[in-house]
Amino acid sequence: MSEAGRWVKVAELSEIPEEGALGVETDDETPIALVRSEGEVYAVRDVCSHAEVRLSEGEVEDGTIECWLHGSCFDLRSGAPINPPATQAVPTYDVKIDGEDVLVSLDEKNS
């Protein structure tokens, strides 16, 4: 993970469900979905690139998150869409766990 950028605490690890997501906002109101899948924690912009709805309300499975509205799935590592109707990736963010604190770098890894 890159140490560049500004790291901000956005949640505690216990708040993120196993194989689930938690929607949070940073101080600058950036919507982020914290997602726990396959033992890892990921952070993606909490807005579907196809229809501006919260991804954190979707299903998490096998390293992906599914948009609840039209069913597009996104890879949690890259943000890339796996199936239509979405064709654009969602931005992802580096995550760092410090004890129980979940920190996110506000520098987007992809945009």
N, C-alpha and C positions, 0 to 999 in steps of 0.2 A: 504494500500500500504506500502511496505517496504521502509524505509528511508535509507536503506543501499545502498552503491554504490555511484557512481559519477553521479550527475544530470547535464545534459547539455541542454541548450536551443537549440531547433531544428527548431522552427517555431513560428509564431503568430497564435492564434486561428482563426482569420479571414481568414487565408490562406487555411484552411481545409474546403472543400465544405461540406454542409449538405448531409448526406448519400453518402459520397464520400471519396476519398483518395488523399493524397499528398505524393509524394516520396521525401525523403530528404536523405542527407548523413551527418554523424557526422564528426568531425575533423579527426577521425582515419579511415574515409571512410567506416564506417558501413552503408549499405543501410537500411533505415527504412521507412516503409509505415505508415504514420499517418492516421488513419481512423476515421471518425466521423459517428456513427451509433446509432440510437435510443437515441440521446441526450448525448452520451458518446464519449470520445476520447480514442482510442486504438493505440498501437504501436506494429507492427510485423516486422520481418525481411522482407525486400522488395525483396525476392527471393522465388519463388515457390519451394517447396521441390521435385517436380516431374521433372520439366523442367525449368532450371534456367532462368526464365523471371521475369520481375517486376510485383509484385502483385498490386502495386499502379495504374496500368493501367487497372485493372479489375473492375467489378461491385460490389457495396456494397449494401447489402440488409439484413434486419432482423438480425443484429449482425454477418454477415458473409462477407467475401470477396471472389470473384470468380476469378480464374486465367483465363485470356482472351484466353490463347492458347489451353488448353485441357479441361477447365471447372471444374477443381477441386475447391471445396469450402472449406474455412477454418474458424473455429470458432474464432472470434476475441478475446475472453476471454482466451482461452487455446492454440490457434494455431493448434488445432487438425484438421486433414482433415475430412470432412463430407462425401465425396464421392470420388470414384476413378477418375482418375488414381493415384492420390497422396495417399501414405500410411504413410508418415512421417509428423509429426507436423512441423510447422515453429516456430522459437523462438519468444517469446513475451517479451515485456518490460513494466515496470511500467511507468505510465504517471502521471505528476503533472501539474496542471494549476495554474499559478501565474499571476493574472491579465489577460493580453493578451498573456503572454508567455507560450508556451508549452514546458515543460521539460521532458526529458526521462532519466531513469536510464539505464546506459549501461550494467548493470548486467542482463543477460538473465534470465527470470523466468523459462523457460524450455529449454532444449537443447538436 
